[in-house]
């Protein structure tokens, strides 16, 4: 090879080596505003609009919890709690109450149109009802009574409750059962309202008729409950009544039942300055002035005739 050919070959080899070295030099950093290149990493690259993690404020304690991650199955939506039904009005029209806890009959009470409570408080309306007397332990109706008014009280067993007529110790419920004419048979009283003396109960009283085998309305006893507090004394076979107005005006009376009608036999009057007693003796009324310690008679148990 001639001298000049060797020089040309050497120059060519040096040029190739220089080009190969240039390709192995690191690339200069991209400009600051250059877009981020895509990579093959499995982690998602943040989008251009997402703020850096450091700029996200910490969640407050009142923030709603994060939704669970989608697992690929259909989401189960939790339904809101079902609205609870309002409690049934025990005195609503059409309400039916069976009472099985008293004497030899069962009673079934069906309430009529309900009385507005505000009007009731102002003595302006009454609730009617149908009362059925049933053979004990069956649905066999022995008697049906239409009541112009009733004030029902329902007990914890959902029965129309039973109370007692006992003077100042009376318990006002729907019914009271006792021997009101002292013939040995239980009778029935139904509470009409609480418009009586000192907001006590007024009753509709039915006496058991042995011959007719049914309850019969007794108007005289029913009338007494409108003005007085009643107390029945089965031992003495007396009906005691109390009328009062405040602390110092009282009238006490005693009755005996004659032919199922209350007959007045004694009266004690303690009203203002008029303190006296009247007693029926052999068909004649005797009057006597009351003085001294007799003025302090116990209001629920006056001197008996």
Residue pairs with C-beta under 8 A, 6 or more apart in sequence:
1 9
36 45
38 45
39 45
46 52
88 95
89 95
89 114
90 152
90 154
91 111
91 114
91 115
91 127
91 152
92 111
92 114
93 111
93 112
93 113
93 114
94 110
94 111
95 110
95 111
96 108
96 109
96 110
96 111
97 108
97 109
97 111
97 152
97 154
97 158
97 159
97 160
97 174
98 106
98 107
98 108
98 159
99 106
99 107
99 108
99 109
99 159
99 160
99 161
99 162
99 174
99 175
100 106
100 137
100 159
101 159
101 162
102 162
102 175
102 177
103 177
103 186
104 136
104 186
105 133
105 134
105 135
105 136
105 142
106 133
106 134
106 135
106 136
106 137
106 138
107 131
107 132
107 133
107 134
107 160
107 175
108 131
108 132
108 134
109 129
109 130
109 131
109 132
109 150
109 152
109 160
109 174
110 129
110 130
110 132
111 127
111 129
111 150
111 152
112 127
112 128
112 129
112 130
113 127
113 128
114 127
115 125
115 126
115 127
116 125
119 125
120 126
120 127
120 193
123 195
126 148
126 149
126 192
126 193
127 149
127 150
127 151
127 152
128 146
128 147
128 148
128 149
128 150
129 147
129 149
129 150
129 152
130 144
130 145
130 146
130 147
131 144
131 145
131 146
131 147
131 150
131 190
132 141
132 143
132 144
132 145
133 141
133 142
133 143
133 144
133 145
133 214
133 215
134 140
134 141
134 142
135 142
142 213
142 214
143 214
143 215
145 206
145 215
147 190
147 204
148 192
149 192
149 193
149 204
150 174
150 190
150 191
150 192
151 174
151 191
151 192
151 193
151 194
151 201
152 160
152 174
152 191
153 160
153 161
153 163
153 172
153 173
153 174
153 191
154 160
154 161
154 174
155 161
155 173
160 173
160 174
160 175
161 173
161 174
161 175
162 173
162 174
162 175
162 176
162 177
163 170
163 171
163 172
163 173
163 174
163 175
163 176
163 191
164 170
164 171
164 176
164 178
165 176
165 178
165 189
165 203
165 230
165 231
165 232
166 231
166 232
167 229
167 230
167 231
167 240
167 242
167 300
168 229
168 242
168 299
168 300
169 300
170 176
170 200
170 201
170 229
170 230
172 191
172 194
172 200
172 201
173 191
174 190
174 191
175 188
175 189
175 190
175 191
176 188
176 189
176 191
176 203
177 186
177 187
177 188
177 189
178 186
178 187
178 189
178 232
178 234
179 185
179 186
179 187
179 232
179 234
180 187
180 189
180 205
180 207
180 218
180 221
180 232
180 239
180 257
181 187
181 207
181 218
181 257
181 260
182 234
182 237
182 257
183 210
185 208
185 210
186 208
187 205
187 206
187 207
187 208
187 215
188 205
188 206
188 208
188 215
189 203
189 204
189 205
189 206
190 203
190 204
190 206
191 201
191 202
191 203
192 201
192 202
192 203
192 204
193 201
193 202
194 200
194 201
194 202
195 202
196 202
196 225
196 226
196 227
196 229
197 227
197 228
197 229
197 242
197 243
197 244
198 229
198 244
200 229
201 225
202 225
202 226
203 222
203 225
204 217
204 222
205 217
205 218
205 221
205 222
205 225
206 215
206 216
206 217
206 218
207 215
207 216
207 218
207 221
207 260
208 214
208 215
208 216
209 215
209 216
218 260
220 261
220 262
221 230
221 239
221 262
224 230
224 239
224 241
224 255
224 262
227 243
228 241
228 242
228 243
228 253
229 241
229 242
229 243
230 239
230 240
230 241
231 239
231 240
231 241
231 242
231 300
232 238
232 239
232 240
233 239
233 240
236 304
237 256
237 257
238 254
238 255
238 256
238 304
239 254
239 255
239 256
239 257
239 262
240 252
240 253
240 254
240 255
240 301
240 302
241 252
241 253
241 254
241 255
242 250
242 251
242 252
242 299
242 300
243 250
243 251
243 252
243 253
244 250
244 251
244 299
248 270
248 272
249 270
249 271
249 272
250 268
250 269
250 270
250 271
250 299
251 267
251 268
251 269
251 270
251 271
252 267
252 268
252 297
252 299
252 302
253 264
253 266
253 267
253 268
254 264
254 265
254 266
254 267
254 304
254 305
255 262
255 263
255 264
255 265
256 262
256 263
256 265
257 263
264 280
265 279
265 280
265 305
266 277
266 278
266 279
266 280
266 304
266 305
267 277
267 278
267 279
268 276
268 277
268 278
268 290
268 297
268 302
268 303
269 275
269 276
269 277
269 278
270 290
270 295
270 297
275 289
275 290
275 291
275 294
275 295
276 287
276 288
276 289
276 290
277 287
277 288
277 290
277 303
278 285
278 286
278 287
278 288
279 285
279 286
279 288
279 305
280 286
280 305
294 303
297 303
